[in-house]
Every structure is written in C-alpha cells, then in structure tokens.
Amino acid sequence: MLRRLPFPLTRAAALTLGAGLAASSALFVGVSHLEYDNLALSFNQRAEQRVATVRQGLHDAVEVVTVTNQLFALGSPVTRAQFQDFTTPLLLRHPFIKAFNFHRIVPDGERAAVEAELQKVIPGTVIHQEGDGKQVPADRRPSYSIVDYLVPLKGNEPALGFDASTRPQIAATLARAHAERRAAASPLFPLVQDKSPQPSFQVVLPVYDTAGRLTGDTAVVVRAQELVSMALAGAGLLDDNQIVMAVYAGARAEAGDLVFSTSGSTAHPQRDLLGSWIAPEHTTQVARTFDVAGRPWLVEVGIRPRPFAAEHLASLAMLAGGILLSLMTAAWVQASGARARKVQQLVRKRTADLKRTNRRLVDDMVARERTEKALQQSEQRFRQLVSMSSDWYWEQDKQFRFTMVTGGFSEKAGILVESLLGKTRWEFIPTLADSERGRTHIAQVRDFQPFNDFEYQLQDDTGQTRWFLVNGQPMFDELGQFTGYRGTGSDITERKLTEQRVHHVAQHDALTGLPNRSLLQDRLGQAVAYAARSGNPVWVMLIDLDRFKFVNDSMGHKAGDVLLMTVAARLRSSLRDADTVARLSGDEFVVIVSESGDQQLTPDIVQRVMNAVAQPVMLGTKEFFVTCSIGVSVYPSESTTADTLTEHADIAMYRAKKMGRNNFQFYTPAMNEESLERVRIESALRNAVERDEFVLYYQPQLDMKTGKIVGMEALIRWQHPELGMVPPGRFISIAEETGMIVQIGAWVLRSACAQNKAWQDAGYDKLRVAVNLSARQFGAADLIENLASVLQDTGLEPKYLEIELTESLFMSDITPAVDLLHRMKALGVNLSIDDFGTGYSSLSYLSRFPIDVLKIDRSFVADITRDANDEAIVTSIIALAHNLKLAVIAEGVETGEQLDYLRRHGCDEMQGYYFSRPLPAKEFEQLLIEGRGLTPEEIIASEPLVLPA
C-alpha cells in the first residue's frame, strides 16, 4: 500500500523532477551510444586484424608452393635429393605444412618403370588408389598423377605412389590450376597417410617442360587447423578470451567446412537485453569472405558479452548523477515553493545552469566527434600498414630526413636507429646514386611520388650484407602542403639468398660444383660470339672417363663420386681460369678453350688434360688409375657450326673409344658418316627380331680321330631388306652397347636348340650345337631359368647344347661366376671357353670352373706352321686342357698343314674353312644327308705325338 507524501508536491517541483529524469535518460542513452560506437570500432579493428592474419597465413601457403614450383620452372631436371634439400628448410619454417609433393604425370606404358623407382625408395610401393577405405593398386588408365617426390617421407609413407587423379576434388583442382596457369587450392579432404581424418587441403601449381607440356604439379599438403592456429598464435591473437572466431573453408558457414573455432562451435555470441534495447543496431559479429588460390574462405569473428556496467561506467555515472541532481533540484524547488519570488529567481538560476550544462554536453559531443574522426584516421593508417605487410614503420620530414623508425628496426635490420635518424636515405646509403635504379628512386621521392617494393642492399653494423625492401607514401596537410613521407620496411635478406642459391643450383652440378648443361650452353654461346668477333678459334673437348662403370660396380657409388670430384678438380687445375670446365652428365665432362693473344691452341693442351686425369687416385685404401677418351671439335672449321660443336666432339670421342680408349681424336666429316651409319644400324636393329630378319648359319665341328661331324657352332647373320646381308661385325657391338643383345641372344639360343631338335627328330646323327653367350646375358638374373625354359620348350636334351663363354665374362668377379657356372652345369649342358688364350685367365681359377672344352683362337692357329711362338702357345693349350681332362677345339683351320699339325699334337676337334664355311640350315642339312667328313688320308696323314702328361 502506497504511503502519501508528508507534503504535497508542487507542480514546479514535479516538472523539475520529470525534466531532470528525462534529460538524464537522454544523456544516458546518448553517451551509451558513443560507448557502443567506441566498442564497435575497437571490435572491428580486432576482427579485421584476425581476418588479415588468417588471410596472410593462407597466402603464405600459396607462396611456399610458388617458390617450390620455381625449382622445376628453371628447366633442368630436379632429382629427389634436390627436392628434399630444397623443401626441408621450408618444412621447418612452416610447421603447418604436412608434406611437399611432386605429382608426376606417368603414362601407362611407363608404369612398371616408375613403380620400380618407387620401390627403391620404399620396397613394395606401387601406384595405388583408395578403395573400400584402404589402399589398392590403381586401376589401369592412360595416365596417372602420382605422388613421386614426397617430403617428409617419414609419417607420409602411404602417400608415396598415390594416384591423386583418383580423388575428384584433387583432379578438379589440378585441372583448374592448369587452365588458369596459377596456384589452385583444393576443398578439404582427409589425408591418406593419417589414421584418422582431419581437415586438410592441397595447394597445387602445374609444372611444364621446356616445350610447354604439362608434366605434373608441385603441391603442399596443409593442415588447415594448424595453419590458422599457428598464424593467430604467431600474431599473439589467441590470448584475448573476449574474442571468439570461426574459420570455414568455403563461402558459407557449413559445419563440414569448419576448420577452426575458439568457442568450440561458431562465432555468434548472444547480446545482453539492455544493450539490445539501447543500441539495437550495434553488432557483435563480423563475417569476411576472401579468395585464396581460387577458393573462398569465410572468417566469422564475434565478441563475448560482458556485464553492461563493465563497458558503460561513464553513462551509468552520468545517469546516477543526473537522477541525483534531479532529486536535489526538485527538493530545492519544493522547499522554496512558499517563496514565489525567490523560487522564480532560483528557477531562472537553475535554468541558466541547465543551459550551461547543455552547452557543455554539446561541447562534449563535438569533442567526441573529433575523437571518432581521429580514431578513423588511425584505423586508416593501420589498414595501410597492414596492406603493405611491413616489418617496421618509418617517417620522414619534408627534407626527407628520418624522424622516426619503429617496429624493432635495430633487432631486425642489425643497424642502430640512431645512425639513421636525421639523415636522408641517400645520405645513409652513399652508393644509392651510383645505380640507375637508385637515381630513379631519388627522383621519384623528390617529386613527392609514392613508391613500392624498392629494394637496396647495404652492410649492417656487423659487416654483413643485408637486403631491404621499402614502401612509402607522401604526406600532405589540409592545405595540400607536403609534410614528409611515411612507410614501411622489411628485411628480405633470406629471400635474396634463397634466390641466389636457387640460381646457383639451376646452373651448377650438385656433386662437382662445375657448370651444368644450362650454364655450358651460355658459356659456349659467349665463346663462339668472341671467336666470331676476334677470328680466334674455339675448341670444344668432350671428355669421357674410361672404365668408370667398373669403379661404381666394384667399389660403390661413393667411390665413384670421389673419383668424379677428383677429376673435376684436376681438369680445372690443368686449364686456364678463362677456360670453361662443365659436367655434362654421368662421367662426361666438356671443356671450352679459346685462343687469345699469344696463347695458341695446340694438341699439347689436350694431352695435358689427359695427363692430369691419368694420375693415380686413392679410393679408400686402394690406388686406382683412370684414363679418359677425348673428342675435340674446332670452331670455325669445315662442317662444324656453333650449334653442332658438342655433337661433333661427342662423335670424335666415340671414335677415340673405338680406337682403344686413352687417346684423343679431332672431329672430321668422315666421322659423321660413320655415326650416321651407326644410327641407321641401331634403328633397323630394334625391329629386326620382330620382322624375322635374323638367320642362323652353322659351321660344322669334326672329330680329328674319326673325321665325322660331331657338332656345329650356331652363328647369326642379319638379312636386312635394304642393307642386304649385314655381317656380325657391323651390328654385334651396337647390340651389346644398347642392350638389344639380350633379346637377340635369346632368339639365337631358342632357334639353335629348336633346329638341332628338328634334325634329330628327322633321323640325323645327334650332334651338339654351340651357342655364344654375351656378357649381358651372362649377367642377367634369370639366365638359369631361361636356359631351362628353352630346353624344356624345344625338347632338346641338355647334353646336346654347348654354351660358349669368353674369359672376360667371369674373370672380373670369380666367386659369383663359379657359382653361376656350376648352376649352368647342373642343367646338363656343356660349357666351353671361346677364344682361349686371348684374355687373361688364372690357372688356379680355371681349375675351379666346370668347363668341358677349350677353344683355341684362330689367331694362334693361323701361323702355327710358320711362327714358333704360336706353335708353343697351341701346344701348351692342348697339354693344359688334357691335363685338366678337357677337350680341345681349334678354330679357323684353313689348310692341310694346320690340320696335320693339330692332329699330330693331339687336338680333339677342328672347325674352319678347310672343311666348310658356315652354312645356312638347308645347306648344312644337305651336308648331313651326304654324310661328309674328313677323308681317311686326312685322318692318318701323320702319327700323333705323345704329349707329356
């Protein structure tokens, strides 16, 4: 129940109280609005700072893949080791990156070869895809986009060999990047190598070869949550518990696209009821959408609600004061009601007071408007600084002298701020005016023009060279008068050093430090241009190390690397500083020497290079001697142009190899004809087996006691439709070098066995057939399986097959050769050593070999009736064979005197033109039909000698 006032309230007092309360409320609402505006301005600044930080973090990921892609854009092949060396520092610098990938486009025809390379990295790796939640071998398709290079490998092993084109989102991203020829980001996806899915995305950038064809792409796999968290933490923006934010990998706030949230869900906090009534237009949430690498990102930032009183102390104090003032005024009016005149005086006085109060309130409003304008200008300055991505901030006066440098300049630049203040940039860097770029910058500044990305270098206080990048904007007052400059600066030393390292790697060999093929072409162009101007000749030497493969195979690749580095150092020391020494590939080097003044070019220079290389090299505890073969081309000369200098030197080098190695040859036009002939032979040889152009000839082998044919040697001939009958001497060496000898040798073995079996089935005498085995066949891992397969498929008994081997096949590595020969012998075949005496055999090793026959080379047989040395060699071979319980066959028997000598000295069998040249199958069959052999007179021409046991 309301109690009545002890005194009646006068109308004047009531009006006074009501007016006071109304004015206090109005002032409270107005000041609250100003407070809300200040809160909104502060919140927007903090929100925009977070949005910019997230955007910069995403752009850093795009920049990383762009820098990595430049490694491939330089044109030279990039090895797995170079890729790892280049990306490992980037991983340390950007921990949010899960992995660096190089997706190589692999045609289906190269799948097996690529899988073999991948298995060298991780055994058992194949090109695979996802199927039923696990990794399965990729389905056959025309091409694959596989993860070929992967750093780091540890922890990402399941991704190696993964066909990224099987993921639609990755394939679509690569297609978009290829179409737009720029970096593109993929949607979120779970990582193949992670046990539990987590939001990640890839940024890819296409890689093109020198012809502009797409060969693959470089990619970084980014864990989105870690990227956002590290970017915000690095900027110190995760310590403010009042700010809540959410980041989505899309244009809308979809739950599936959420990659980061400080509140556990979204950034939409609820406002307090009183604030919603006073300032309904006030917002506590900001949403910004931006594009990174072709994909939209959404960042929502909100602020947690705080008690109304905590943010509105001024307005509440003003409201309390107004209410109190109103009550006091009403009380005073009420107390003075009885005295009208005095009341009226007091009313006039209070009215004047209220006017003054209102005037002060208006002045306060104007002051707050000025404050708001200053805050807007500060915000604009902040936005400019953020947009220029600065490390420090600087200002200059209207004489261009530095007046302020902030942002930790001394720590970041290594230069004391005091040494910069009061000076212009060109006074602080006296050499700035010496360059065209520096003079242009000075003129630009004096014209009051803004400048961006101006780079310069100087030495810091420790004497180290540093690179800086600055941006600047001129400042003008309200009247348009120039007042100075302000801008930002960054230390870009690390970026410049990285560019220099990338440039050096792109033009130098990683092992020897010599110029590579790319820089060689530039040096060769300069040398030819100098020769054209001066008339002095230029020599190009192509140097190939002899027996380098033997060093790699016998002593390991580390020893081979030491040898290459040693040879590189010797080549540099044997030539002038002006000469160029480059590594072309493998064990091939190129030297460019130019004639200048009294320094004439003579063959002595080439010989000096050969002598320098031929010095002994210590590889571990062993001393090794290496020689080289050199081809030299001269510019200018007949048939040699600037574009063909290296090619002609290569042709001359092969001629030097053919002439026995360890020599040099100058290029002549005749060598080119021989090289073209070799190319024609090699090209035609590749299809000879499929076109059934090879035929076998058979040369009979006769028992010198009975005179009967007991065997035959299968000899290959090539019946080319255009070249005619090509002798073995023209194509066998090429087949050996190219590796086609394996396919040809397999055909010879199978054809000879099948023909021998056919003659046996036709009722002819059972003869053995001898087939030569090449070095490449002997070193094949499946040799025993292939021999067994041929015998089984043709049905030929193993005792009727004789495998001929040369001494050099197994003398380089005795232990595995002995094991292999015993495995061959276990099949039941006969083994013979062909051309015995022309190689280098150890008698102790020879006793360990399961050999059945020794074949005396025709070079010894030819002069046994005229040369005492050959007679002694042949006699010794026969005695050695018989002592080892081996049979002896003499090759190249062409005269009766040779036949008689061999029979008298106990030789078991013979073959040669004396009885028959090699015959095609039909003529050899006719020989079997006729039953031809040695005549009785030839058999008993003389009594055999008794040789000592």
VOGU-806816 format. One record per residue (C-alpha): y, x, z; residue in one letter. Coordinates in steps of 0.05 Angstrom, whole numbers, plus 5000, padded with zeros to 4 digits. Layout:
YXZA/...
END
This chain:
500050005000M/506750304978L/511850445031R/519050265017R/524350805018L/528350815083P/534650775040F/535950434973P/536050894912L/542650844876T/542950744801R/546451414792A/541151784832A/535551444793A/538751614727L/539852324750T/532552394772L/529952094707G/534452534664A/532353144703G/525052994696L/525752844622A/529653484610A/524553884649S/518953584609S/522453724544A/523754434564L/516554504588F/513954254520V/518754704481G/517255324520V/509755164516S/510355134440H/513655814440L/508056074484E/502855774437Y/506456104378D/506056774413N/498756664428L/497456464355A/501057084329L/497157544376S/490557194359F/491957234283N/493457974289Q/486958104328R/482957664280A/485757994217E/484258674248Q/476958484256R/476558184186V/479558824157A/474659254197T/468658854171V/471258884100R/472359634105Q/465259744132G/462359364073L/466659754024H/464160394057D/457060194038A/459360073966V/462960753966E/456661103991V/452460833933V/458061003884T/458261733909V/450561773905T/450761493834N/455462053813Q/449862553826L/445962223769F/452162093725A/453262843716L/447862853662G/442863363687S/436063143716P/436063033791V/430063263829T/427062923890R/429363523933A/436563483906Q/436762743920F/434362853992Q/439263434004D/445063013978F/443562374016T/441262654083T/448462814107P/450562114085L/445061804129L/447662194188L/454761964173R/452761234162H/447161054210P/447360324188F/444060524123I/436560424127K/434960824065A/437461124000F/433360913939N/433061133867F/429760563827H/426860873764R/425160423704I/417960613686V/414660363621P/407660103630D/404960683587G/407561183639E/404860803700R/398961263712A/403161903707A/408461623754V/403161393804E/400362103803A/407162383820E/408061873876L/401262063905Q/403662783911K/408962513960V/404462013997I/396962023979P/394361353955G/401261083934T/401160623874V/406360183841I/405859543884H/408958873899Q/408758353953E/403157843952G/400957364008D/405157744058G/402258424043K/402858983991Q/398458933930V/398259343865P/403659093817A/401458633760D/401658933691R/408258833656R/412159213601P/416259593653S/417459673727Y/423459833770S/420160243825I/422760593887V/421761313861D/426361713907Y/426861483980L/430761794037V/428961804092P/421561764076L/419361724149K/419261004171G/420260754099N/413460964071E/411360254050P/417560214004A/415560823962L/412960573895G/415159853909F/416959473845D/423859203862A/423958763799S/418758313832T/423958073881R/428257563843P/434457703885Q/433958463873I/432558363799A/438457893792A/442958373829T/440958953783L/442058523722A/448958333747R/450659063761A/448259273692H/452158713658A/458658873696E/457359623698R/459359663771R/456259623840A/453058963860A/450458713927A/444158303936S/443057703981P/439857814049L/432457964047F/427158244095P/425258974088L/418359144060V/417759724109Q/419659334171D/414358994213K/418958414230S/424058124180P/431358274194Q/437658124154P/438858684104S/441758754035F/442059263979Q/447959533940V/445759783872V/449260153817L/446060273748P/444260983724V/444861133649Y/442461733609D/446862133562T/445361623506A/447861043549G/440960753561R/439360453629L/434360903665T/434660593734G/439460503791D/441560813856T/441360363917A/442760363991V/438959904038V/443759664091V/442159314156R/447858814157A/447958704232Q/448159454247E/453659554195L/458259024226V/456759224297S/458059974284M/464459824245A/467259384302L/464859864356A/467860454319G/474660094319A/473859904393G/473859164377L/467658954416L/470859064484D/475158434481D/470957884513N/476157354496Q/474957424421I/468557114391V/466757204319M/461157084269A/459857424201V/455957084145Y/453257394081A/455756814039G/461656364025A/459455834075R/457455854148A/449955754136E/445155924192A/440656314145G/446556764124D/448756944195L/448557704205V/452857804267F/455457374324S/458757564390T/457556884422S/450256804401G/451856244353S/458456114318T/465856244329A/468255534344H/470455504418P/472954844447Q/480254774467R/482754514534D/485153784536L/492253934560L/493254444504G/490753954452S/495953444476W/501853914479I/500554314414A/495353944371P/497054384311E/495355024348H/488855344321T/484055794358T/479555964299Q/480656374234V/475956394174A/476856914119R/472656984056T/472657624013F/468557923957D/464558573964V/460658843904A/460458153871G/458257753933R/462457323980P/462657464055W/465356984109L/468357224175V/470056704228E/474056924289V/475556494349G/478456574419I/475256334483R/479355824522P/482856054585R/485755634641P/492355314620F/496155634676A/493856334658A/497356304590E/503455864608H/506456144672L/513456124644A/513255404621S/509955174686L/515055554726A/520555224686M/517354544695L/516754644770A/523854894774G/526454304733G/522753804776I/525354124839L/532354154811L/531953424791S/529753214860L/535153614893M/540453324846T/538052614857A/538152734932A/545153004927W/547452414885V/544051944933Q/547352274993A/554252244961S/553751524937G/558351274992A/563851724969R/565251494898A/570851974882R/567052554910K/560852314873V/564652284808Q/567252984819Q/560453214835L/557652854772V/562753204729R/561053854761K/553553754751R/554753524680T/558354174667A/552654544699D/547754184655L/551754354593K/551755084612R/544355044626T/543154724558N/547455264525R/543255794559R/536955444535L/539655444464V/541356184471D/534156294496D/531555914436M/535656354389V/533256984425A/526056754418R/527156624344E/529657344338R/523557584376T/518957184330E/522357484269K/521458194297A/514158034311L/513357804238Q/516558454214Q/511858844259S/505958454232E/508158604161Q/508659344177R/501759324209F/498858984147R/501959524102Q/498960074145L/492059744145V/492259644069S/493660384058M/487560584101S/491461124137S/489461634188D/496461754214W/503461474205Y/509861854188W/517261714178E/522962104145Q/530462024149D/535061944089K/535062704078Q/527362664071F/526363054136R/520462844181F/522762484243T/516162214269M/508762354257V/503661954298T/496261784298G/493562434325G/496262854269F/495363524305S/488063394321E/486263114252K/490363594209A/489864224251G/497464314248I/502464244305L/507163654296V/513064084319E/512364534258S/513363934213L/518963554246L/525863684217G/523163934150K/522163614083T/515163624052R/517164154001W/520364584055E/513864544095F/509764704032I/513865213992P/508665243936T/509364493922L/514764613870A/510265113832D/505864573802S/507464033753E/504563503799R/508663753857G/515163753817R/513763043794T/512662833866H/519263143889I/523062793833A/519662133850Q/521762183923V/528962363906R/529161743861D/527161323922F/520661103888Q/514360913926P/508361383916F/500961303927N/494961783932D/498962423927F/494263003941E/496163713962Y/492964293998Q/495364794049L/492765244105Q/492364964175D/494265354238D/487365694238T/488065944167G/483065444137Q/484865094072T/485664344081R/486763764032W/491263174048F/492762504015L/499362144030V/502461474012N/509761304021G/514760724016Q/522360794016P/526260404070M/532760034058F/537459684107D/540158974100E/545659224053L/540659574008G/542560274031Q/536860794031F/534960984103T/528761414093G/521361394080Y/515361164119R/508061224101G/501161454118T/496962084111G/489462254110S/485362884114D/480862894051I/478163594060T/470963374068E/471362944006R/474263513965K/468863993990L/463563483972T/466463423902E/466364183894Q/459164213918R/457063663870V/460664013814H/457164673831H/450364343836V/451464003769A/452764663734Q/448365173771H/440965273782D/439065093853A/434065673861L/437466273829T/444766053831G/445466213757L/448965743708P/444365193685N/443664883616R/450064473622S/454565073640L/450765503590L/452965053533Q/460265113555D/459865873561R/456365913493L/461865493461G/467165953491Q/463466583466A/462766303396V/470166103395A/472066803417Y/467667103363A/470866663310A/477866893332R/476467633342S/471067753289G/466668093342N/459267873342P/455767493397V/448467603416W/444267063450V/437967323484M/432466843506L/428067183559I/421166923578D/417167253633L/410067473615D/404367233659R/408966843705F/403766283708K/398866783736F/403566933794V/404466203810N/396966053806D/394566663843S/400066783895M/403266103903G/409765783883H/413666123939K/411866803908A/413966523840G/420666323868D/421767013898V/420067323831L/424966873794L/430567033843M/429067783837T/429167753761V/435667363762A/438967893806A/436368453761R/438968113698L/445968043729R/445968773752S/443769033683S/449468693646L/457068683649R/460968193692D/463667863629A/456667713603D/453267053620T/446267003651V/443466293656A/436765993675R/434465523620L/428065253652S/421865503688G/421266243674D/426166243615E/433066573620F/438766613570V/443767183564V/450267153524I/453467833508V/459767913467S/462368543433E/469368743456S/473469363442G/469270003444D/463269653477Q/458769583416Q/452569133417L/446269553404T/438769443415P/439469923475D/442569333513I/436368913502V/431869503522Q/435969603585R/434768873603V/427268953591M/427069593633N/430769243691A/425768673691V/419669133686A/420969463753Q/415669323806P/416768723852V/413968663923M/411067973933L/408767954005G/404468584015T/402768663941K/406569043888E/406968653823F/409368873754F/412468363709V/414568443637T/418367993590C/418867793518S/425867723488I/428367373425G/435367543400V/439767143353S/446367403327V/452867033310Y/455467053258P/449567213212S/445666913155E/442166253170S/444766253242T/450265763263T/453365663331A/449165043343D/442565383329T/443566043367L/439065853425T/433865533380E/433466153336H/432966603398A/427166173421D/423666253354I/424567013358A/421967013429M/415566673407Y/414767193353R/415367733408A/409967363448K/405467333388K/406268083376M/403268243444G/408868093494R/413268613528N/417668713466N/423768403434F/424968123365Q/431267953327F/431267283291Y/430167283215T/429866673168P/422466813156A/421066663229M/423865963220N/418965833164E/413266053209E/415965603265S/416465003218L/409265153195E/407165143268R/410764473279V/407264183218R/400464423241I/401664163312E/403963483287S/398063403240A/393263653293L/394863093341R/391662563297N/386062983267A/380562743313V/382262013305E/382562093229R/375762443229D/378663053193E/374463573230F/367663803204V/362464273234L/359464873198Y/353165203223Y/351465943219Q/344066103228P/341566583282Q/334966943265L/329667273308D/329368003285M/321868053301K/319467433265T/325167343215G/325466593229K/331566173244I/331566043319V/338565783329G/345365653300M/352665703321E/357065093310A/363765293280L/369564793270I/373364703205R/379264253191W/379363873125Q/386563633120H/388263143063P/394563533044E/393564243072L/386364293048G/381264683088M/385064973147V/381665593177P/380865613253P/385666193259G/391465733238R/390265183289F/385865403347I/391365793383S/396065193375I/390764733402A/389865203462E/397365223477E/398464463470T/392064273508G/389163903449M/383364393450I/380163973506V/379663363461Q/377463783401I/372364173442G/369363533469A/368563283398W/365263933376V/360363913435L/358363193424R/357863263347S/353763903350A/348863613401C/348162963361A/346863353296Q/341763813328N/338063203357K/338162863289A/334963473256W/329663493310Q/328162753301D/327562883225A/321763363239G/325164033230Y/323864623277D/327164533344K/333065013345L/338265153397R/345565023379V/351065473407A/357965173422V/364065563444N/367565333508L/375165413512S/378965653573A/381964963585R/375164633581Q/372265143630F/377864993679G/377064233674A/374863883739A/369963433702D/366563973660L/359563883691I/359963123686E/362063163613N/356363643595L/351263183630A/354162573595S/353662893526V/346463103537L/344562413562Q/348262033507D/345462463450T/338462543479G/338463293466L/334163703514E/338664183553P/334564803533K/336764703460Y/344164753479L/347465433488E/354565483517I/358466093493E/363666363541L/368466953536T/369167453592E/376467273606S/374566563625L/371466743691F/373667463707M/380467243735S/377266873794D/370067083805I/367766653864T/369065953836P/366766193767A/359966403795V/359165723828D/361165353765L/356365763721L/350565613769H/352164873766R/352064913689M/345565293691K/342664753736A/343264263679L/338264683640G/342864943586V/343165673562N/349266093576L/351766673533S/357567163537I/361167173470D/364667803442D/361668223498F/364968903506G/371868683482T/374168433550G/373768723620Y/367468603659S/364868873724S/357469033723L/356868813796S/359768143778Y/355668093714L/349168143755S/351267523794R/352367083732F/346466643710P/347266893637I/341666853585D/344767203525V/349867753509L/353167723441K/355468393411I/362268313379D/362768413304R/367968963314S/362469423342F/357269213290V/361769353231A/361770123239D/355270263276I/352570653216T/358871083210R/362171123279D/358471493335A/362771133388N/360770453363D/353570663359E/353770883432A/357170223454I/352069793417V/346170193443T/348870143514S/349969393509I/342769283485I/339969723541A/344369383593L/342168683570A/334868853570H/335369173639N/338468523664L/332968123628K/337967833578L/337267713504A/342068043454V/345067743391I/349168163343A/354767813306E/357668003238G/351468333208V/353368423135E/349069003109T/341769203108G/343569863143E/346669473201Q/340569023205L/335769613204D/339769983258Y/339969383304L/332569233295R/330669953309R/334769953373H/331469313399G/336768783384C/333468093392D/337367653343E/342667703289M/347567263252Q/352367443196G/353767423122Y/347767883107Y/343367263114F/348266683108S/355466493116R/357065873159P/354565253121L/356264513123P/350964063153A/347763863086K/347164583062E/344364803129F/339364243126E/337164483057Q/336265173088L/331464863139L/327764483085I/326665123045E/324365493109G/328366103091R/328666713136G/328367473135L/323267773086T/317468183113P/320668803083E/326968683123E/322968563186I/318769213182I/323969663149A/323170153207S/319670213273E/323770013333P/326070543381L/323570543452V/329670493496L/329470743567P/328570213620A/
END
